[in-house]
Amino acid sequence: MPEPFASPPLGSTPSERPASGSLPSMQLPSALPPFVPPGWYILCRASKLKQAPLRLPFAGVALVAFRSADGSIGVLEDRCAHRAAPLSGGKVCGQHVQCPYHGWEYDRHGQVAQVPALAQCPEKWQKIRVGAWLACEQQGFIWIRHET
């Protein structure tokens, strides 16, 4: 993850942002309202993000924020791609957030990283994703980047 930005104010583009193509593509959910302009937004205080996934609203959409074992921040759409169970009801397993329903695990980019029932057949799940946001911790807050 890139180093945190100096201060990501609303609508800014950080000068230290990696070159185009160096970040994984982030898939936004189609349910996001069109009135939210692109920019950096405070999602919550960093102190609220503990060991468990945290459900947070953003522009009428439920998100889940989690801190992985290495301290990186993940912010995803709060629903499992399998049965739409809320990921916020699950747990953090190393670098992933795990769905409480069937144990599907997602990395901070929204990519399915593990499916317990299909561990021997990764080709069946390796292209499945949920919406994800670029996130960083700065000045005591968790910031997310919304792009249209």
C-alpha positions as semicolon CSV with decimal commas, in nm:
position;residue;x (nm);y (nm);z (nm)
1;M;0,000;0,000;0,000
2;P;0,133;0,345;-0,080
3;E;0,248;0,568;0,202
4;P;-0,035;0,773;0,359
5;F;-0,094;1,107;0,195
6;A;-0,018;1,439;0,365
7;S;-0,382;1,536;0,403
8;P;-0,639;1,404;0,159
9;P;-0,900;1,683;0,149
10;L;-1,226;1,652;-0,039
11;G;-1,182;1,648;-0,415
12;S;-0,803;1,643;-0,409
13;T;-0,571;1,419;-0,598
14;P;-0,271;1,331;-0,378
15;S;0,062;1,426;-0,531
16;E;0,218;1,103;-0,405
17;R;-0,040;0,881;-0,571
18;P;0,121;0,593;-0,762
19;A;0,133;0,611;-1,140
20;S;-0,169;0,493;-1,333
21;G;-0,184;0,118;-1,361
22;S;0,010;0,048;-1,041
23;L;-0,304;0,018;-0,831
24;P;-0,544;-0,273;-0,869
25;S;-0,872;-0,182;-1,030
26;M;-1,137;-0,100;-0,776
27;Q;-1,489;-0,208;-0,863
28;L;-1,755;0,027;-0,731
29;P;-2,098;-0,109;-0,652
30;S;-2,372;0,005;-0,886
31;A;-2,586;0,115;-0,589
32;L;-2,368;0,421;-0,511
33;P;-2,571;0,741;-0,558
34;P;-2,461;0,960;-0,851
35;F;-2,450;1,279;-0,638
36;V;-2,129;1,188;-0,457
37;P;-1,845;1,382;-0,623
38;P;-1,504;1,220;-0,663
39;G;-1,261;1,282;-0,379
40;W;-1,126;1,170;-0,044
41;Y;-1,379;1,124;0,237
42;I;-1,340;1,051;0,607
43;L;-1,508;0,720;0,678
44;C;-1,443;0,696;1,053
45;R;-1,191;0,762;1,328
46;A;-0,901;0,520;1,307
47;S;-0,950;0,436;1,675
48;K;-1,289;0,278;1,590
49;L;-1,122;0,019;1,368
50;K;-1,018;-0,262;1,602
51;Q;-0,975;-0,638;1,543
52;A;-1,324;-0,706;1,406
53;P;-1,468;-0,583;1,075
54;L;-1,670;-0,264;1,116
55;R;-1,990;-0,181;0,925
56;L;-2,004;0,184;0,818
57;P;-2,244;0,381;0,597
58;F;-2,120;0,591;0,305
59;A;-2,371;0,781;0,089
60;G;-2,644;0,529;0,164
61;V;-2,425;0,226;0,090
62;A;-2,313;-0,017;0,362
63;L;-1,936;-0,063;0,370
64;V;-1,714;-0,284;0,581
65;A;-1,375;-0,160;0,700
66;F;-1,111;-0,392;0,840
67;R;-0,748;-0,382;0,945
68;S;-0,549;-0,681;0,822
69;A;-0,272;-0,854;1,016
70;D;-0,004;-0,632;0,857
71;G;-0,199;-0,317;0,954
72;S;-0,324;-0,229;0,607
73;I;-0,680;-0,100;0,575
74;G;-0,945;-0,261;0,358
75;V;-1,281;-0,103;0,274
76;L;-1,528;-0,317;0,082
77;E;-1,894;-0,331;-0,001
78;D;-2,055;-0,501;0,302
79;R;-2,186;-0,806;0,124
80;C;-2,048;-1,142;0,026
81;A;-2,060;-1,212;-0,348
82;H;-2,190;-1,563;-0,275
83;R;-2,508;-1,513;-0,070
84;A;-2,496;-1,137;0,011
85;A;-2,428;-1,202;0,381
86;P;-2,281;-0,894;0,555
87;L;-1,902;-0,925;0,573
88;S;-1,912;-0,706;0,883
89;G;-2,057;-1,004;1,070
90;G;-1,748;-1,210;0,991
91;K;-1,391;-1,190;1,114
92;V;-1,046;-1,086;0,999
93;C;-0,824;-1,382;0,904
94;G;-0,470;-1,260;0,844
95;Q;-0,486;-1,035;0,537
96;H;-0,852;-1,111;0,459
97;V;-1,201;-1,053;0,587
98;Q;-1,403;-1,374;0,614
99;C;-1,776;-1,405;0,546
100;P;-1,968;-1,550;0,843
101;Y;-2,194;-1,761;0,620
102;H;-1,973;-1,998;0,417
103;G;-1,627;-1,867;0,503
104;W;-1,540;-1,697;0,175
105;E;-1,240;-1,468;0,226
106;Y;-1,176;-1,135;0,053
107;D;-0,856;-0,932;0,030
108;R;-0,856;-0,552;0,067
109;H;-0,903;-0,513;-0,309
110;G;-1,235;-0,701;-0,302
111;Q;-1,092;-1,011;-0,470
112;V;-1,202;-1,351;-0,340
113;A;-0,889;-1,500;-0,186
114;Q;-1,022;-1,827;-0,048
115;V;-1,332;-2,045;-0,075
116;P;-1,311;-2,332;0,178
117;A;-1,547;-2,561;-0,013
118;L;-1,359;-2,508;-0,340
119;A;-0,998;-2,491;-0,221
120;Q;-0,891;-2,743;-0,486
121;C;-1,066;-2,553;-0,770
122;P;-0,949;-2,188;-0,760
123;E;-1,046;-2,138;-1,126
124;K;-1,409;-2,144;-1,014
125;W;-1,375;-1,839;-0,785
126;Q;-1,058;-1,646;-0,868
127;K;-1,237;-1,384;-1,081
128;I;-1,512;-1,303;-0,828
129;R;-1,496;-0,961;-0,660
130;V;-1,697;-0,720;-0,449
131;G;-1,675;-0,341;-0,460
132;A;-1,361;-0,197;-0,297
133;W;-1,229;0,150;-0,218
134;L;-0,876;0,283;-0,198
135;A;-0,824;0,360;0,170
136;C;-0,557;0,503;0,397
137;E;-0,509;0,600;0,759
138;Q;-0,406;0,962;0,806
139;Q;-0,432;1,215;1,090
140;G;-0,629;0,973;1,308
141;F;-0,895;0,898;1,046
142;I;-0,970;0,629;0,790
143;W;-1,004;0,798;0,450
144;I;-1,156;0,645;0,137
145;R;-1,123;0,759;-0,221
146;H;-1,445;0,773;-0,416
147;E;-1,407;0,782;-0,794
148;T;-1,684;0,787;-1,049
